[in-house]
């Protein structure tokens, strides 16, 4: 094949040496110090998830489009549907001490051919929100995606969802912009803010996560010594 000098002059992205699309995520069980992440199984996780979500008020589901169930049977029916989906692929987040599922997460918008995947559908119960288990679960998922060979992990949320935006930035995700009038959710407008984390950014951020998760970063009451946002801020700003 002959390439003309004119076509050689057209700017293009660099070649990716040895590029091979990664496999689909979500088939493995990931084990950390505080939690375990496993493929969603209704028989194993359904009752525990319903019980954990019982303590939540409706506001925790607002940015997810509203609570999709009203009782245990409808919760198990909803979970059964999610457990059979491949995109999104749902995972149970399990407290290792109690051996109970306390929340779910999912891989979605899976584009193996581009090495891109989104982490979303985060339905954390009150029992796991804002604790080491929640951070470790997200760390394990991101780390696993990059180990599989993904080049990009995305995070998207309602632009008005302050807690989700702070969580993304705390973990090291970078904002890429806002899709205005992106969706209609429960009859309301949703602007969506996009975040991403790239493979070459992850090693330093992963080290910061591991430093934060070390037991000696917490006192006997579970209070952190150094905030994760403090550890990741210079990495987000400097790369």
C-alpha positions, 0 to 999 in steps of 0.5 A: 500500500502506498501512502502519499506525502499529502496523507502523511501530513494529516495530523493523527493520534499516535499508534498504540503499540501492541493494542489488544481490546481488553475482555469484558469486565465484571466476571471476577471477584475482587478482594480487599482489606475491608470489602469484596466485590463480586458479580451480583447474585440475587440468591446470595446478595438480594435479601442483604441488599434490601435490608441494607437499603431499608435504612435509606431515605428516598433522597439517596435515589433521586439522582438514580431516577428514583427508588425502583422498588417498594418491597422485598419482592419487587427489590429482588425482581429488580435485582434479578433483572440487573443480574442478567444484564451485560451492559450494564454489568452489576456487582455486589459490594460486600462488607468482609466483616459482616459478609453482607452485601451493602451496595451495588456498582456497575460497569456500563458503556463498555467499549472494549474495542476502544478500551473505555468503560464507565463506572456507575449505578452506584447504589451505596446503602447508608451503612457503607457510604462515606467509609473505607469500604466504599472507597476501597470498593471503587479502588478495586474496580478502577484498578481491575479495569486498568489491569484488564487493559482498559485505557479509560475509566469514565464517571458521569453524574447529574451536574447538580449531584454534589456528593457524586462530583466530590467523590469523583474528584476525591478519587482522582477523576478529572472533569471533561465538561458538561453535556447540557440538556443531556437527559430527561429523568423523571420529567426533569432536565439533567445536565451531565458532567463527565469525568475520566481517569486514564491508564497512565494517570492511575499508578500514582493515584492508586498509590495515594488510595493505598496510602489512605486505606492503610489502617494507620491512617485511622484512629480507634474511632475510625477518623482519618488522619490524612484525607484522600482528597489531600493525597490526590489533589496534587496528582490531579492538578499536576498531570 
